[in-house]
């Protein structure tokens, strides 16, 4: 009853705050006052023009159609000097035809030799190269959008923005990446881009099919639009619709308007079949190598122009890069992000809670159990808009994972399991929304084995700088009564000079979202942070000084202080993007209830451990051919001390060959024993073109005494499809006495996968 009343009170509070606000017209084509009042008076408006001839996407922008298009110019800096005109002339034009939207960008530069080309790799970072980016708010809801971007290397960079790029209650104010955050970089749409360069600058030409976008209905459109340009050598970012420096392109509510597009009322229908051949050898089990072939695929069906049904059969993710290994010096589980494409599309719709801490739905629960891959038979997802409502429905069926059989031991890993999620969100103006979600995880072989989670969440925006977030949830499973609740409330004030956040949450002792993620359970949490952003007029060698103070603490429900952090710090950022701390000073506390093993033969006993610690974070100019970034930690740690680093050396040769060596090393000396940890990770990538690459990931972990390699060859077509060849290898470097595993190879696999998108729609 306590949890149910918390959910009800939270939902009523958010609804009460939002009632009475005029609702933004969500159907594109509603050209009335509701949409117009959503735009600031200073926001510009663009008009697209129908192409009067063919447009060839080659980056040259020399067709007659471009000469008749209207020019978008007047770009304004966000960085380094907010409000100043862009340092280089920028012109953008927008065309359309019966099938697609075209965006052409003339990115003039008086010093074209200084253009930073960046990596030739899909979705490579835009912060380390010159770039042009577009955001389209196709529902004009001022919260969500599609991002399309490129660099002079001609890469495809795309993603989905939800909640203006912000995470949930208690998350950082800046955008979150991944399935649970506000910006989903892993979404891959079907579109084209090409670039060219000459003595006057560089040029970009985009073709975005209407079938890739989602919008209210066919006919005349009014969409939110913004365009940004990055000039990396000056660390400059300029916008067509001005954006204050404390925000970025994802601040959809500050976008301008795009009118004049006449979009078709088409029905989307694409099919993406795949064929996979693989061979695998398990050296631990001692079984002979197994070879198999598989078939499956996905389909995307437009139920309406704004509502999409995704279907998947015999779902496979062979081409996905393996997880980065992590060192765990805590008593809590680690978080590994979702990387599988099917679950990443529209993932923000299903995000409720605090990312990476309390997530009501975490898609990695589907098809992964105890680190083992569980076959996914298939399923479906419906996402999109119905008027002012965003809806999401998902149902997936995972197969039983066959038992692992060692001599005399049988250990079944997972029963056949069904996952079902229902989500609805009501959008109001000024970043305000109210939502609810139900998640069900059920053993399809046993009716009494289930787990359900009910949640309500919302956001209240007050003006531009102030945002409140809240959620409440309860879980339900057989034999569990009181204490199965969780809630969180957060507030954020973000202005040009101040970042102030505060949050609190509580997780009951019996709360267990069976298809979600909990970093820890049974606690209360308090946190606050205040940061001042200082710029000095006339000081050209320093971009910004950011002194700040932060406090966070986890309490057990009995009042025990389990983890405390008091952090005092100053950040210094330079014009070329280099950065360092003062360093930062931390006062930490760990309250241990039960002994836990932190390393082999080293057990931390119960008690309260208070320690001081110094932390130094840094990075050099990351756009340079050679750069360094990381942090150094020195100070008290439990009953002793810790010193170590996590640092990355980046080396880039031109725009085709990149290398990144990450080293995590810690020397820990406790009263109970001493040990060192070492994890190194080497990434290399060679791109023959933006769509043809070879990537390797080599990892060594001294704790587990394993060495792993993941080598991937990709020949991309569109929307993440193509030919993939993947070689995986895992070896035990240690002896049997130390690891209880045979020395040498543990598992090897070779996979060849071909997948193709077949479009039956527009």
Secondary structure as the mmCIF struct_conf table of DSSP 4:
data_model
#
loop_
_struct_conf.conf_type_id
_struct_conf.id
_struct_conf.beg_label_comp_id
_struct_conf.beg_label_asym_id
_struct_conf.beg_label_seq_id
_struct_conf.end_label_comp_id
_struct_conf.end_label_asym_id
_struct_conf.end_label_seq_id
HELX_RH_AL_P HELX_RH_AL_P1 UNK A 2 UNK A 18
TURN_TY1_P TURN_TY1_P1 UNK A 19 UNK A 20
BEND BEND1 UNK A 21 UNK A 21
HELX_LH_PP_P HELX_LH_PP_P1 UNK A 22 UNK A 25
BEND BEND2 UNK A 27 UNK A 27
TURN_TY1_P TURN_TY1_P2 UNK A 28 UNK A 29
BEND BEND3 UNK A 32 UNK A 32
HELX_RH_AL_P HELX_RH_AL_P2 UNK A 33 UNK A 36
TURN_TY1_P TURN_TY1_P3 UNK A 37 UNK A 38
BEND BEND4 UNK A 39 UNK A 39
TURN_TY1_P TURN_TY1_P4 UNK A 41 UNK A 42
STRN STRN1 UNK A 45 UNK A 47
STRN STRN2 UNK A 49 UNK A 50
BEND BEND5 UNK A 52 UNK A 53
BEND BEND6 UNK A 58 UNK A 59
BEND BEND7 UNK A 63 UNK A 63
HELX_RH_AL_P HELX_RH_AL_P3 UNK A 64 UNK A 67
TURN_TY1_P TURN_TY1_P5 UNK A 68 UNK A 68
BEND BEND8 UNK A 69 UNK A 69
HELX_LH_PP_P HELX_LH_PP_P2 UNK A 70 UNK A 70
STRN STRN3 UNK A 71 UNK A 72
STRN STRN4 UNK A 76 UNK A 79
BEND BEND9 UNK A 80 UNK A 81
TURN_TY1_P TURN_TY1_P6 UNK A 82 UNK A 83
BEND BEND10 UNK A 84 UNK A 84
STRN STRN5 UNK A 85 UNK A 85
HELX_LH_PP_P HELX_LH_PP_P3 UNK A 86 UNK A 86
BEND BEND11 UNK A 87 UNK A 88
STRN STRN6 UNK A 90 UNK A 96
BEND BEND12 UNK A 98 UNK A 99
STRN STRN7 UNK A 100 UNK A 108
TURN_TY1_P TURN_TY1_P7 UNK A 110 UNK A 111
HELX_RH_3T_P HELX_RH_3T_P1 UNK A 112 UNK A 114
BEND BEND13 UNK A 120 UNK A 121
TURN_TY1_P TURN_TY1_P8 UNK A 122 UNK A 123
BEND BEND14 UNK A 126 UNK A 126
TURN_TY1_P TURN_TY1_P9 UNK A 127 UNK A 128
BEND BEND15 UNK A 129 UNK A 129
STRN STRN8 UNK A 131 UNK A 137
TURN_TY1_P TURN_TY1_P10 UNK A 138 UNK A 139
BEND BEND16 UNK A 142 UNK A 143
STRN STRN9 UNK A 145 UNK A 151
TURN_TY1_P TURN_TY1_P11 UNK A 152 UNK A 153
STRN STRN10 UNK A 157 UNK A 165
BEND BEND17 UNK A 168 UNK A 168
TURN_TY1_P TURN_TY1_P12 UNK A 169 UNK A 170
BEND BEND18 UNK A 171 UNK A 171
BEND BEND19 UNK A 173 UNK A 174
HELX_LH_PP_P HELX_LH_PP_P4 UNK A 175 UNK A 176
STRN STRN11 UNK A 177 UNK A 177
BEND BEND20 UNK A 178 UNK A 178
TURN_TY1_P TURN_TY1_P13 UNK A 179 UNK A 180
BEND BEND21 UNK A 181 UNK A 181
STRN STRN12 UNK A 182 UNK A 184
TURN_TY1_P TURN_TY1_P14 UNK A 185 UNK A 186
BEND BEND22 UNK A 190 UNK A 190
STRN STRN13 UNK A 191 UNK A 198
TURN_TY1_P TURN_TY1_P15 UNK A 199 UNK A 200
STRN STRN14 UNK A 201 UNK A 209
HELX_RH_3T_P HELX_RH_3T_P2 UNK A 210 UNK A 212
BEND BEND23 UNK A 213 UNK A 213
BEND BEND24 UNK A 216 UNK A 216
BEND BEND25 UNK A 218 UNK A 218
STRN STRN15 UNK A 219 UNK A 231
HELX_RH_3T_P HELX_RH_3T_P3 UNK A 232 UNK A 234
TURN_TY1_P TURN_TY1_P16 UNK A 235 UNK A 235
STRN STRN16 UNK A 236 UNK A 239
BEND BEND26 UNK A 240 UNK A 241
TURN_TY1_P TURN_TY1_P17 UNK A 245 UNK A 246
BEND BEND27 UNK A 247 UNK A 247
TURN_TY1_P TURN_TY1_P18 UNK A 249 UNK A 250
HELX_RH_3T_P HELX_RH_3T_P4 UNK A 252 UNK A 254
STRN STRN17 UNK A 256 UNK A 263
STRN STRN18 UNK A 269 UNK A 282
TURN_TY1_P TURN_TY1_P19 UNK A 283 UNK A 286
HELX_LH_PP_P HELX_LH_PP_P5 UNK A 287 UNK A 289
STRN STRN19 UNK A 290 UNK A 304
TURN_TY1_P TURN_TY1_P20 UNK A 305 UNK A 306
STRN STRN20 UNK A 307 UNK A 315
TURN_TY1_P TURN_TY1_P21 UNK A 318 UNK A 319
BEND BEND28 UNK A 320 UNK A 320
HELX_LH_PP_P HELX_LH_PP_P6 UNK A 321 UNK A 325
BEND BEND29 UNK A 330 UNK A 332
HELX_LH_PP_P HELX_LH_PP_P7 UNK A 333 UNK A 335
HELX_RH_AL_P HELX_RH_AL_P4 UNK A 341 UNK A 344
TURN_TY1_P TURN_TY1_P22 UNK A 345 UNK A 346
HELX_RH_3T_P HELX_RH_3T_P5 UNK A 347 UNK A 350
STRN STRN21 UNK A 353 UNK A 354
TURN_TY1_P TURN_TY1_P23 UNK A 355 UNK A 357
STRN STRN22 UNK A 358 UNK A 359
BEND BEND30 UNK A 360 UNK A 360
HELX_RH_3T_P HELX_RH_3T_P6 UNK A 363 UNK A 365
BEND BEND31 UNK A 366 UNK A 367
STRN STRN23 UNK A 368 UNK A 369
TURN_TY1_P TURN_TY1_P24 UNK A 370 UNK A 371
STRN STRN24 UNK A 372 UNK A 373
HELX_LH_PP_P HELX_LH_PP_P8 UNK A 374 UNK A 375
STRN STRN25 UNK A 376 UNK A 386
TURN_TY1_P TURN_TY1_P25 UNK A 387 UNK A 388
STRN STRN26 UNK A 389 UNK A 398
HELX_LH_PP_P HELX_LH_PP_P9 UNK A 399 UNK A 400
STRN STRN27 UNK A 401 UNK A 401
HELX_LH_PP_P HELX_LH_PP_P10 UNK A 402 UNK A 403
STRN STRN28 UNK A 404 UNK A 406
TURN_TY1_P TURN_TY1_P26 UNK A 407 UNK A 408
STRN STRN29 UNK A 409 UNK A 411
STRN STRN30 UNK A 414 UNK A 414
STRN STRN31 UNK A 417 UNK A 427
BEND BEND32 UNK A 429 UNK A 429
TURN_TY1_P TURN_TY1_P27 UNK A 430 UNK A 431
STRN STRN32 UNK A 433 UNK A 443
TURN_TY1_P TURN_TY1_P28 UNK A 444 UNK A 445
TURN_TY1_P TURN_TY1_P29 UNK A 447 UNK A 448
STRN STRN33 UNK A 450 UNK A 462
TURN_TY1_P TURN_TY1_P30 UNK A 463 UNK A 465
STRN STRN34 UNK A 466 UNK A 477
TURN_TY1_P TURN_TY1_P31 UNK A 478 UNK A 479
TURN_TY1_P TURN_TY1_P32 UNK A 482 UNK A 483
STRN STRN35 UNK A 485 UNK A 494
BEND BEND33 UNK A 496 UNK A 497
STRN STRN36 UNK A 498 UNK A 507
TURN_TY1_P TURN_TY1_P33 UNK A 509 UNK A 510
TURN_TY1_P TURN_TY1_P34 UNK A 514 UNK A 515
BEND BEND34 UNK A 516 UNK A 516
STRN STRN37 UNK A 517 UNK A 518
BEND BEND35 UNK A 519 UNK A 520
BEND BEND36 UNK A 522 UNK A 522
STRN STRN38 UNK A 523 UNK A 534
TURN_TY1_P TURN_TY1_P35 UNK A 537 UNK A 538
BEND BEND37 UNK A 541 UNK A 541
STRN STRN39 UNK A 544 UNK A 556
TURN_TY1_P TURN_TY1_P36 UNK A 557 UNK A 558
BEND BEND38 UNK A 559 UNK A 559
STRN STRN40 UNK A 561 UNK A 573
TURN_TY1_P TURN_TY1_P37 UNK A 575 UNK A 576
BEND BEND39 UNK A 577 UNK A 577
STRN STRN41 UNK A 579 UNK A 581
BEND BEND40 UNK A 582 UNK A 582
STRN STRN42 UNK A 584 UNK A 592
BEND BEND41 UNK A 593 UNK A 594
STRN STRN43 UNK A 596 UNK A 599
TURN_TY1_P TURN_TY1_P38 UNK A 600 UNK A 601
STRN STRN44 UNK A 602 UNK A 604
HELX_LH_PP_P HELX_LH_PP_P11 UNK A 605 UNK A 605
BEND BEND42 UNK A 606 UNK A 606
STRN STRN45 UNK A 607 UNK A 619
TURN_TY1_P TURN_TY1_P39 UNK A 622 UNK A 623
BEND BEND43 UNK A 624 UNK A 625
STRN STRN46 UNK A 626 UNK A 637
TURN_TY1_P TURN_TY1_P40 UNK A 638 UNK A 639
STRN STRN47 UNK A 640 UNK A 653
TURN_TY1_P TURN_TY1_P41 UNK A 654 UNK A 656
STRN STRN48 UNK A 657 UNK A 670
TURN_TY1_P TURN_TY1_P42 UNK A 671 UNK A 672
STRN STRN49 UNK A 673 UNK A 689
TURN_TY1_P TURN_TY1_P43 UNK A 690 UNK A 691
STRN STRN50 UNK A 692 UNK A 701
TURN_TY1_P TURN_TY1_P44 UNK A 702 UNK A 705
STRN STRN51 UNK A 706 UNK A 716
BEND BEND44 UNK A 718 UNK A 718
TURN_TY1_P TURN_TY1_P45 UNK A 719 UNK A 720
STRN STRN52 UNK A 722 UNK A 732
BEND BEND45 UNK A 734 UNK A 734
HELX_RH_AL_P HELX_RH_AL_P5 UNK A 736 UNK A 739
BEND BEND46 UNK A 740 UNK A 741
BEND BEND47 UNK A 743 UNK A 743
STRN STRN53 UNK A 744 UNK A 759
#
